[in-house]
Amino acid sequence: MAKLYFYHSAMNAGKTTTLLQSAYNYRERGMRALILTPRLDHRGGSGTVASRIGLQSEGITFDRGSDLLAIVQADIATQGPLHCVLVDEAQFLSKAQVWQLSEVVDALRIPVLCYGLRTDFRGELFEGSQYLLAWADEISEIKTICHSGKKATMTVRVDARGRAVQDGPQVEIGGNERYVSVSRAEFKKVMRGEGVIEPSQPPLL
């Protein structure tokens, strides 16, 4: 039975790597998977979904005005049967788009796997994450580790000196140079201005 899945985590937990592995698994079995990616996140190039460890795949871009149900229906009409839809950076979905994805599941009987952040740099829910938490059939956490050794559940936006950024737009695209995953206890600490966090991470050897 098709379901709407939401896989959430803090930054740098391997969400995109997991998405690309899922797409590979479907394709390896001769099944077709469609990847949707927000147009505003073009770090790997427009329409390219790329992980930090070098994996990448092409996807269809969308913005907040896109009708995702219509995109999926058009893809089926031109490309044939579809077995799975995967959504990268799902926190950027609108409420309406989460509902459209639920229609892909309920009306078209196609499973939808969404991968994204749960909360922003202030510890507040993104719109897409809020409604995925409310409407998804299955919700799973992809775990990662804080520098303290505890499980990281929060994401801190830092400036060039490693100090937590308190204000600014909710959406500001960046990677290891701007965001650090921390535990809730560390999040409270740095948001109080107690210490700094080194934003860069060593490359995978």
Secondary structure as UniProt FT lines:
FT   STRAND          4..9
FT   TURN            11..12
FT   HELIX           15..28
FT   TURN            29..30
FT   STRAND          33..38
FT   TURN            39..40
FT   TURN            43..44
FT   TURN            46..47
FT   STRAND          48..50
FT   TURN            52..53
FT   STRAND          56..58
FT   STRAND          60..62
FT   TURN            64..65
FT   HELIX           68..79
FT   STRAND          84..87
FT   HELIX           90..92
FT   HELIX           95..106
FT   TURN            107..108
FT   STRAND          112..117
FT   TURN            121..122
FT   HELIX           127..135
FT   STRAND          138..141
FT   STRAND          144..145
FT   TURN            147..148
FT   STRAND          151..152
FT   STRAND          154..158
FT   TURN            160..161
FT   TURN            176..178
FT   STRAND          179..182
FT   HELIX           184..191
FT   TURN            192..193
//
